[in-house]
Amino acid sequence: MQVNGKKLPLSELKSSQIPALLEHLKIKPEMVAIQRNGNILKREFWEQTELFEEDQLEILRFVGGG
């Protein structure tokens, strides 16, 4: 699969769900939104959404400012 434009084999993850991806990338889940194949994934579906090698993911980080 591709994550933010970079290839990442699913075999590197503990499982094929979003939480395993974020853990692998050392990203805090509460600080991001996930876009999968052009669609934003609702947080409540992250644990049950199966990832596939052909997926295109964008991890969008929240940035505070003022």
Distance bins in CASP14 RR format, pairs under 12 A and 6 or more apart:
PFRMAT RR
TARGET T0000
AUTHOR 0000-0000-0000
RMODE 2
METHOD distances of the structure
MODEL  1
1 7 1 0 0 1 0 0 0 0 0 0 0
1 8 1 0 1 0 0 0 0 0 0 0 0
1 9 1 0 0 1 0 0 0 0 0 0 0
1 10 1 0 0 1 0 0 0 0 0 0 0
1 11 0 0 0 0 0 1 0 0 0 0 0
1 12 0 0 0 0 0 1 0 0 0 0 0
1 13 0 0 0 0 1 0 0 0 0 0 0
1 16 0 0 0 0 1 0 0 0 0 0 0
1 18 0 0 0 0 0 1 0 0 0 0 0
1 21 0 0 0 0 1 0 0 0 0 0 0
1 24 0 0 0 0 0 1 0 0 0 0 0
1 36 0 0 0 0 1 0 0 0 0 0 0
1 37 0 0 0 0 1 0 0 0 0 0 0
1 50 0 0 0 0 0 1 0 0 0 0 0
1 51 1 0 0 1 0 0 0 0 0 0 0
1 52 1 0 0 1 0 0 0 0 0 0 0
1 53 1 0 1 0 0 0 0 0 0 0 0
1 54 1 0 0 1 0 0 0 0 0 0 0
1 55 1 0 1 0 0 0 0 0 0 0 0
1 56 1 0 0 1 0 0 0 0 0 0 0
1 57 1 0 0 1 0 0 0 0 0 0 0
1 58 0 0 0 0 0 1 0 0 0 0 0
1 59 0 0 0 0 0 1 0 0 0 0 0
2 8 1 0 0 1 0 0 0 0 0 0 0
2 9 0 0 0 0 0 1 0 0 0 0 0
2 10 0 0 0 0 0 1 0 0 0 0 0
2 21 0 0 0 0 0 1 0 0 0 0 0
2 35 0 0 0 0 0 1 0 0 0 0 0
2 36 0 0 0 0 0 1 0 0 0 0 0
2 37 0 0 0 0 0 1 0 0 0 0 0
2 38 0 0 0 0 0 1 0 0 0 0 0
2 51 0 0 0 0 0 1 0 0 0 0 0
2 52 0 0 0 0 0 1 0 0 0 0 0
2 53 0 0 0 0 1 0 0 0 0 0 0
2 54 0 0 0 0 1 0 0 0 0 0 0
2 55 1 0 0 1 0 0 0 0 0 0 0
2 56 1 0 1 0 0 0 0 0 0 0 0
2 57 1 0 0 1 0 0 0 0 0 0 0
2 58 0 0 0 0 1 0 0 0 0 0 0
2 59 0 0 0 0 0 1 0 0 0 0 0
3 9 0 0 0 0 0 1 0 0 0 0 0
3 10 0 0 0 0 0 1 0 0 0 0 0
3 12 0 0 0 0 0 1 0 0 0 0 0
3 13 0 0 0 0 0 1 0 0 0 0 0
3 18 0 0 0 0 0 1 0 0 0 0 0
3 21 1 0 0 1 0 0 0 0 0 0 0
3 22 0 0 0 0 0 1 0 0 0 0 0
3 24 0 0 0 0 1 0 0 0 0 0 0
3 25 1 0 0 1 0 0 0 0 0 0 0
3 27 0 0 0 0 0 1 0 0 0 0 0
3 32 0 0 0 0 0 1 0 0 0 0 0
3 34 0 0 0 0 1 0 0 0 0 0 0
3 35 0 0 0 0 0 1 0 0 0 0 0
3 36 0 0 0 0 0 1 0 0 0 0 0
3 51 0 0 0 0 1 0 0 0 0 0 0
3 53 0 0 0 0 0 1 0 0 0 0 0
3 55 0 0 0 0 1 0 0 0 0 0 0
3 56 0 0 0 0 1 0 0 0 0 0 0
3 57 1 0 1 0 0 0 0 0 0 0 0
3 58 1 0 0 1 0 0 0 0 0 0 0
3 59 1 0 0 1 0 0 0 0 0 0 0
3 60 0 0 0 0 0 1 0 0 0 0 0
4 21 0 0 0 0 0 1 0 0 0 0 0
4 25 0 0 0 0 1 0 0 0 0 0 0
4 27 0 0 0 0 0 1 0 0 0 0 0
4 32 0 0 0 0 0 1 0 0 0 0 0
4 34 0 0 0 0 0 1 0 0 0 0 0
4 35 0 0 0 0 1 0 0 0 0 0 0
4 56 0 0 0 0 1 0 0 0 0 0 0
4 57 1 0 0 1 0 0 0 0 0 0 0
4 58 1 0 1 0 0 0 0 0 0 0 0
4 59 1 0 1 0 0 0 0 0 0 0 0
4 60 0 0 0 0 1 0 0 0 0 0 0
4 61 0 0 0 0 1 0 0 0 0 0 0
5 35 0 0 0 0 0 1 0 0 0 0 0
5 55 0 0 0 0 0 1 0 0 0 0 0
5 56 1 0 0 1 0 0 0 0 0 0 0
5 57 0 0 0 0 1 0 0 0 0 0 0
5 58 1 0 0 1 0 0 0 0 0 0 0
5 59 0 0 0 0 0 1 0 0 0 0 0
6 12 0 0 0 0 0 1 0 0 0 0 0
6 25 0 0 0 0 0 1 0 0 0 0 0
6 56 0 0 0 0 0 1 0 0 0 0 0
6 57 0 0 0 0 0 1 0 0 0 0 0
6 58 0 0 0 0 0 1 0 0 0 0 0
6 59 0 0 0 0 0 1 0 0 0 0 0
7 53 0 0 0 0 1 0 0 0 0 0 0
7 54 0 0 0 0 0 1 0 0 0 0 0
7 55 0 0 0 0 0 1 0 0 0 0 0
7 56 0 0 0 0 0 1 0 0 0 0 0
7 57 0 0 0 0 0 1 0 0 0 0 0
8 16 0 0 0 0 0 1 0 0 0 0 0
8 20 0 0 0 0 0 1 0 0 0 0 0
8 21 1 0 0 1 0 0 0 0 0 0 0
8 22 0 0 0 0 0 1 0 0 0 0 0
8 24 0 0 0 0 1 0 0 0 0 0 0
8 25 0 0 0 0 1 0 0 0 0 0 0
8 51 0 0 0 0 1 0 0 0 0 0 0
8 53 0 0 0 0 1 0 0 0 0 0 0
8 55 0 0 0 0 1 0 0 0 0 0 0
8 56 0 0 0 0 0 1 0 0 0 0 0
8 57 0 0 0 0 1 0 0 0 0 0 0
8 59 0 0 0 0 0 1 0 0 0 0 0
9 16 0 0 0 0 0 1 0 0 0 0 0
9 21 0 0 0 0 0 1 0 0 0 0 0
9 24 0 0 0 0 0 1 0 0 0 0 0
9 51 0 0 0 0 0 1 0 0 0 0 0
9 52 0 0 0 0 0 1 0 0 0 0 0
9 53 1 0 0 1 0 0 0 0 0 0 0
9 55 0 0 0 0 0 1 0 0 0 0 0
10 16 1 0 1 0 0 0 0 0 0 0 0
10 17 0 0 0 0 0 1 0 0 0 0 0
10 20 0 0 0 0 1 0 0 0 0 0 0
10 21 0 0 0 0 1 0 0 0 0 0 0
10 24 0 0 0 0 0 1 0 0 0 0 0
10 50 0 0 0 0 1 0 0 0 0 0 0
10 51 1 0 0 1 0 0 0 0 0 0 0
10 52 1 0 0 1 0 0 0 0 0 0 0
10 53 1 0 1 0 0 0 0 0 0 0 0
10 54 0 0 0 0 0 1 0 0 0 0 0
10 55 0 0 0 0 1 0 0 0 0 0 0
10 57 0 0 0 0 0 1 0 0 0 0 0
11 20 0 0 0 0 0 1 0 0 0 0 0
11 24 0 0 0 0 0 1 0 0 0 0 0
11 51 0 0 0 0 0 1 0 0 0 0 0
11 53 0 0 0 0 1 0 0 0 0 0 0
12 20 0 0 0 0 1 0 0 0 0 0 0
12 21 0 0 0 0 1 0 0 0 0 0 0
12 23 0 0 0 0 0 1 0 0 0 0 0
12 24 1 0 0 1 0 0 0 0 0 0 0
12 25 0 0 0 0 0 1 0 0 0 0 0
12 51 0 0 0 0 0 1 0 0 0 0 0
12 53 0 0 0 0 0 1 0 0 0 0 0
13 19 0 0 0 0 1 0 0 0 0 0 0
13 20 1 0 1 0 0 0 0 0 0 0 0
13 21 1 0 1 0 0 0 0 0 0 0 0
13 22 0 0 0 0 1 0 0 0 0 0 0
13 23 0 0 0 0 1 0 0 0 0 0 0
13 24 1 0 1 0 0 0 0 0 0 0 0
13 25 0 0 0 0 1 0 0 0 0 0 0
13 50 0 0 0 0 0 1 0 0 0 0 0
13 51 1 0 0 1 0 0 0 0 0 0 0
13 52 0 0 0 0 0 1 0 0 0 0 0
13 53 0 0 0 0 0 1 0 0 0 0 0
13 55 0 0 0 0 0 1 0 0 0 0 0
13 57 0 0 0 0 0 1 0 0 0 0 0
14 20 1 0 1 0 0 0 0 0 0 0 0
14 21 0 0 0 0 1 0 0 0 0 0 0
14 22 0 0 0 0 0 1 0 0 0 0 0
14 23 1 0 0 1 0 0 0 0 0 0 0
14 24 1 0 0 1 0 0 0 0 0 0 0
14 51 0 0 0 0 0 1 0 0 0 0 0
15 21 0 0 0 0 1 0 0 0 0 0 0
15 22 0 0 0 0 0 1 0 0 0 0 0
15 23 0 0 0 0 1 0 0 0 0 0 0
15 24 0 0 0 0 1 0 0 0 0 0 0
15 46 0 0 0 0 0 1 0 0 0 0 0
15 47 0 0 0 0 1 0 0 0 0 0 0
15 48 0 0 0 0 0 1 0 0 0 0 0
15 49 0 0 0 0 0 1 0 0 0 0 0
15 50 0 0 0 0 1 0 0 0 0 0 0
15 51 0 0 0 0 1 0 0 0 0 0 0
16 24 0 0 0 0 0 1 0 0 0 0 0
16 46 0 0 0 0 0 1 0 0 0 0 0
16 47 0 0 0 0 0 1 0 0 0 0 0
16 48 0 0 0 0 0 1 0 0 0 0 0
16 49 0 0 0 0 1 0 0 0 0 0 0
16 50 1 0 1 0 0 0 0 0 0 0 0
16 51 1 0 1 0 0 0 0 0 0 0 0
16 52 1 0 0 1 0 0 0 0 0 0 0
16 53 0 0 0 0 1 0 0 0 0 0 0
16 55 0 0 0 0 1 0 0 0 0 0 0
16 57 0 0 0 0 0 1 0 0 0 0 0
17 23 0 0 0 0 0 1 0 0 0 0 0
17 24 0 0 0 0 0 1 0 0 0 0 0
17 29 0 0 0 0 0 1 0 0 0 0 0
17 34 0 0 0 0 0 1 0 0 0 0 0
17 36 0 0 0 0 0 1 0 0 0 0 0
17 41 0 0 0 0 0 1 0 0 0 0 0
17 45 0 0 0 0 1 0 0 0 0 0 0
17 46 1 0 0 1 0 0 0 0 0 0 0
17 47 1 0 1 0 0 0 0 0 0 0 0
17 48 1 0 0 1 0 0 0 0 0 0 0
17 49 1 0 0 1 0 0 0 0 0 0 0
17 50 1 0 0 1 0 0 0 0 0 0 0
17 51 1 0 0 1 0 0 0 0 0 0 0
17 52 0 0 0 0 0 1 0 0 0 0 0
17 55 0 0 0 0 0 1 0 0 0 0 0
18 24 0 0 0 0 0 1 0 0 0 0 0
18 25 0 0 0 0 0 1 0 0 0 0 0
18 27 0 0 0 0 0 1 0 0 0 0 0
18 29 1 0 0 1 0 0 0 0 0 0 0
18 32 0 0 0 0 1 0 0 0 0 0 0
18 33 0 0 0 0 0 1 0 0 0 0 0
18 34 1 0 1 0 0 0 0 0 0 0 0
18 35 0 0 0 0 0 1 0 0 0 0 0
18 36 0 0 0 0 1 0 0 0 0 0 0
18 41 1 0 0 1 0 0 0 0 0 0 0
18 42 0 0 0 0 0 1 0 0 0 0 0
18 43 0 0 0 0 1 0 0 0 0 0 0
18 44 0 0 0 0 0 1 0 0 0 0 0
18 45 0 0 0 0 1 0 0 0 0 0 0
18 46 1 1 0 0 0 0 0 0 0 0 0
18 47 1 0 0 1 0 0 0 0 0 0 0
18 48 0 0 0 0 1 0 0 0 0 0 0
18 49 1 0 1 0 0 0 0 0 0 0 0
18 50 0 0 0 0 1 0 0 0 0 0 0
18 51 1 0 0 1 0 0 0 0 0 0 0
18 55 0 0 0 0 0 1 0 0 0 0 0
18 57 0 0 0 0 1 0 0 0 0 0 0
18 59 0 0 0 0 1 0 0 0 0 0 0
19 25 0 0 0 0 0 1 0 0 0 0 0
19 27 0 0 0 0 0 1 0 0 0 0 0
19 28 0 0 0 0 0 1 0 0 0 0 0
19 29 1 0 0 1 0 0 0 0 0 0 0
19 30 0 0 0 0 0 1 0 0 0 0 0
19 32 0 0 0 0 0 1 0 0 0 0 0
19 34 0 0 0 0 0 1 0 0 0 0 0
19 41 0 0 0 0 0 1 0 0 0 0 0
19 43 0 0 0 0 0 1 0 0 0 0 0
19 45 0 0 0 0 0 1 0 0 0 0 0
19 46 1 0 0 1 0 0 0 0 0 0 0
19 47 1 0 1 0 0 0 0 0 0 0 0
19 48 0 0 0 0 0 1 0 0 0 0 0
19 49 0 0 0 0 1 0 0 0 0 0 0
19 51 0 0 0 0 0 1 0 0 0 0 0
20 27 0 0 0 0 0 1 0 0 0 0 0
20 29 0 0 0 0 0 1 0 0 0 0 0
20 46 0 0 0 0 0 1 0 0 0 0 0
20 47 0 0 0 0 1 0 0 0 0 0 0
20 49 0 0 0 0 0 1 0 0 0 0 0
20 50 0 0 0 0 0 1 0 0 0 0 0
20 51 0 0 0 0 1 0 0 0 0 0 0
21 27 0 0 0 0 1 0 0 0 0 0 0
21 29 0 0 0 0 1 0 0 0 0 0 0
21 32 0 0 0 0 0 1 0 0 0 0 0
21 34 0 0 0 0 1 0 0 0 0 0 0
21 36 0 0 0 0 0 1 0 0 0 0 0
21 41 0 0 0 0 0 1 0 0 0 0 0
21 46 0 0 0 0 1 0 0 0 0 0 0
21 47 0 0 0 0 0 1 0 0 0 0 0
21 49 0 0 0 0 0 1 0 0 0 0 0
21 50 0 0 0 0 0 1 0 0 0 0 0
21 51 1 0 0 1 0 0 0 0 0 0 0
21 55 0 0 0 0 1 0 0 0 0 0 0
21 57 1 0 0 1 0 0 0 0 0 0 0
21 58 0 0 0 0 0 1 0 0 0 0 0
21 59 0 0 0 0 1 0 0 0 0 0 0
22 28 1 0 0 1 0 0 0 0 0 0 0
22 29 1 0 1 0 0 0 0 0 0 0 0
22 30 0 0 0 0 0 1 0 0 0 0 0
22 31 0 0 0 0 1 0 0 0 0 0 0
22 32 1 0 0 1 0 0 0 0 0 0 0
22 33 0 0 0 0 0 1 0 0 0 0 0
22 34 0 0 0 0 1 0 0 0 0 0 0
22 41 0 0 0 0 0 1 0 0 0 0 0
22 43 0 0 0 0 0 1 0 0 0 0 0
22 46 0 0 0 0 1 0 0 0 0 0 0
22 47 0 0 0 0 0 1 0 0 0 0 0
22 51 0 0 0 0 0 1 0 0 0 0 0
22 57 0 0 0 0 0 1 0 0 0 0 0
22 59 1 0 0 1 0 0 0 0 0 0 0
22 61 0 0 0 0 0 1 0 0 0 0 0
23 29 0 0 0 0 1 0 0 0 0 0 0
23 46 0 0 0 0 0 1 0 0 0 0 0
24 51 0 0 0 0 0 1 0 0 0 0 0
24 59 0 0 0 0 0 1 0 0 0 0 0
25 31 0 0 0 0 0 1 0 0 0 0 0
25 32 0 0 0 0 1 0 0 0 0 0 0
25 34 0 0 0 0 0 1 0 0 0 0 0
25 57 0 0 0 0 0 1 0 0 0 0 0
25 59 1 0 0 1 0 0 0 0 0 0 0
25 61 0 0 0 0 0 1 0 0 0 0 0
26 32 0 0 0 0 0 1 0 0 0 0 0
26 59 0 0 0 0 0 1 0 0 0 0 0
27 33 0 0 0 0 0 1 0 0 0 0 0
27 34 0 0 0 0 1 0 0 0 0 0 0
27 57 0 0 0 0 0 1 0 0 0 0 0
27 59 1 0 0 1 0 0 0 0 0 0 0
27 60 0 0 0 0 0 1 0 0 0 0 0
27 61 1 0 0 1 0 0 0 0 0 0 0
27 62 0 0 0 0 0 1 0 0 0 0 0
28 59 0 0 0 0 0 1 0 0 0 0 0
28 61 0 0 0 0 1 0 0 0 0 0 0
28 62 0 0 0 0 0 1 0 0 0 0 0
29 41 0 0 0 0 0 1 0 0 0 0 0
29 43 1 0 0 1 0 0 0 0 0 0 0
29 44 0 0 0 0 0 1 0 0 0 0 0
29 46 1 0 0 1 0 0 0 0 0 0 0
29 47 0 0 0 0 0 1 0 0 0 0 0
29 59 0 0 0 0 0 1 0 0 0 0 0
29 61 0 0 0 0 0 1 0 0 0 0 0
29 62 0 0 0 0 0 1 0 0 0 0 0
30 43 0 0 0 0 1 0 0 0 0 0 0
30 46 0 0 0 0 0 1 0 0 0 0 0
30 61 0 0 0 0 0 1 0 0 0 0 0
30 62 0 0 0 0 1 0 0 0 0 0 0
31 43 0 0 0 0 0 1 0 0 0 0 0
31 59 0 0 0 0 1 0 0 0 0 0 0
31 60 0 0 0 0 1 0 0 0 0 0 0
31 61 1 0 0 1 0 0 0 0 0 0 0
31 62 1 0 1 0 0 0 0 0 0 0 0
31 63 0 0 0 0 1 0 0 0 0 0 0
31 64 0 0 0 0 0 1 0 0 0 0 0
32 40 0 0 0 0 0 1 0 0 0 0 0
32 41 0 0 0 0 0 1 0 0 0 0 0
32 43 0 0 0 0 1 0 0 0 0 0 0
32 46 0 0 0 0 0 1 0 0 0 0 0
32 57 0 0 0 0 0 1 0 0 0 0 0
32 58 0 0 0 0 1 0 0 0 0 0 0
32 59 1 0 1 0 0 0 0 0 0 0 0
32 60 1 0 0 1 0 0 0 0 0 0 0
32 61 1 0 1 0 0 0 0 0 0 0 0
32 62 1 0 0 1 0 0 0 0 0 0 0
32 63 0 0 0 0 0 1 0 0 0 0 0
33 39 0 0 0 0 0 1 0 0 0 0 0
33 40 1 0 1 0 0 0 0 0 0 0 0
33 41 1 0 0 1 0 0 0 0 0 0 0
33 42 0 0 0 0 1 0 0 0 0 0 0
33 43 0 0 0 0 1 0 0 0 0 0 0
33 46 0 0 0 0 0 1 0 0 0 0 0
33 57 0 0 0 0 0 1 0 0 0 0 0
33 58 0 0 0 0 1 0 0 0 0 0 0
33 59 1 0 0 1 0 0 0 0 0 0 0
33 60 1 0 1 0 0 0 0 0 0 0 0
33 61 0 0 0 0 1 0 0 0 0 0 0
33 62 1 0 0 1 0 0 0 0 0 0 0
33 63 0 0 0 0 0 1 0 0 0 0 0
34 40 1 0 0 1 0 0 0 0 0 0 0
34 41 1 0 1 0 0 0 0 0 0 0 0
34 42 0 0 0 0 1 0 0 0 0 0 0
34 43 0 0 0 0 1 0 0 0 0 0 0
34 45 0 0 0 0 1 0 0 0 0 0 0
34 46 1 0 0 1 0 0 0 0 0 0 0
34 49 0 0 0 0 1 0 0 0 0 0 0
34 51 0 0 0 0 0 1 0 0 0 0 0
34 55 0 0 0 0 0 1 0 0 0 0 0
34 56 0 0 0 0 0 1 0 0 0 0 0
34 57 1 0 0 1 0 0 0 0 0 0 0
34 58 1 0 0 1 0 0 0 0 0 0 0
34 59 1 0 0 1 0 0 0 0 0 0 0
34 60 1 0 0 1 0 0 0 0 0 0 0
34 61 0 0 0 0 0 1 0 0 0 0 0
35 41 1 0 0 1 0 0 0 0 0 0 0
35 42 0 0 0 0 0 1 0 0 0 0 0
35 55 0 0 0 0 0 1 0 0 0 0 0
35 56 0 0 0 0 1 0 0 0 0 0 0
35 57 1 0 0 1 0 0 0 0 0 0 0
35 58 1 0 1 0 0 0 0 0 0 0 0
35 59 1 0 0 1 0 0 0 0 0 0 0
35 60 1 0 0 1 0 0 0 0 0 0 0
35 61 0 0 0 0 0 1 0 0 0 0 0
36 42 0 0 0 0 0 1 0 0 0 0 0
36 45 0 0 0 0 0 1 0 0 0 0 0
36 46 0 0 0 0 0 1 0 0 0 0 0
36 49 1 0 0 1 0 0 0 0 0 0 0
36 50 0 0 0 0 0 1 0 0 0 0 0
36 51 1 0 0 1 0 0 0 0 0 0 0
36 52 0 0 0 0 1 0 0 0 0 0 0
36 54 0 0 0 0 0 1 0 0 0 0 0
36 55 1 0 1 0 0 0 0 0 0 0 0
36 56 1 0 0 1 0 0 0 0 0 0 0
36 57 1 0 1 0 0 0 0 0 0 0 0
36 58 0 0 0 0 1 0 0 0 0 0 0
36 59 0 0 0 0 0 1 0 0 0 0 0
36 60 0 0 0 0 0 1 0 0 0 0 0
37 49 0 0 0 0 0 1 0 0 0 0 0
37 51 0 0 0 0 0 1 0 0 0 0 0
37 52 0 0 0 0 1 0 0 0 0 0 0
37 54 0 0 0 0 1 0 0 0 0 0 0
37 55 1 0 0 1 0 0 0 0 0 0 0
37 56 1 0 1 0 0 0 0 0 0 0 0
37 57 0 0 0 0 1 0 0 0 0 0 0
37 58 0 0 0 0 1 0 0 0 0 0 0
38 55 0 0 0 0 0 1 0 0 0 0 0
38 56 1 0 0 1 0 0 0 0 0 0 0
38 57 0 0 0 0 1 0 0 0 0 0 0
38 58 1 0 0 1 0 0 0 0 0 0 0
38 60 0 0 0 0 0 1 0 0 0 0 0
39 45 0 0 0 0 0 1 0 0 0 0 0
39 49 0 0 0 0 0 1 0 0 0 0 0
39 55 0 0 0 0 0 1 0 0 0 0 0
39 56 0 0 0 0 0 1 0 0 0 0 0
39 57 0 0 0 0 0 1 0 0 0 0 0
39 58 0 0 0 0 0 1 0 0 0 0 0
40 46 0 0 0 0 0 1 0 0 0 0 0
40 49 0 0 0 0 0 1 0 0 0 0 0
40 57 0 0 0 0 0 1 0 0 0 0 0
40 58 0 0 0 0 1 0 0 0 0 0 0
40 59 0 0 0 0 0 1 0 0 0 0 0
40 60 0 0 0 0 1 0 0 0 0 0 0
41 47 0 0 0 0 0 1 0 0 0 0 0
41 48 0 0 0 0 0 1 0 0 0 0 0
41 49 1 0 0 1 0 0 0 0 0 0 0
41 50 0 0 0 0 0 1 0 0 0 0 0
41 51 0 0 0 0 0 1 0 0 0 0 0
41 55 0 0 0 0 0 1 0 0 0 0 0
41 57 0 0 0 0 1 0 0 0 0 0 0
41 58 0 0 0 0 0 1 0 0 0 0 0
41 59 0 0 0 0 0 1 0 0 0 0 0
41 60 0 0 0 0 0 1 0 0 0 0 0
42 48 0 0 0 0 0 1 0 0 0 0 0
42 49 0 0 0 0 1 0 0 0 0 0 0
43 49 0 0 0 0 0 1 0 0 0 0 0
46 57 0 0 0 0 0 1 0 0 0 0 0
46 59 0 0 0 0 0 1 0 0 0 0 0
49 55 0 0 0 0 1 0 0 0 0 0 0
49 57 0 0 0 0 0 1 0 0 0 0 0
51 57 1 0 0 1 0 0 0 0 0 0 0
END
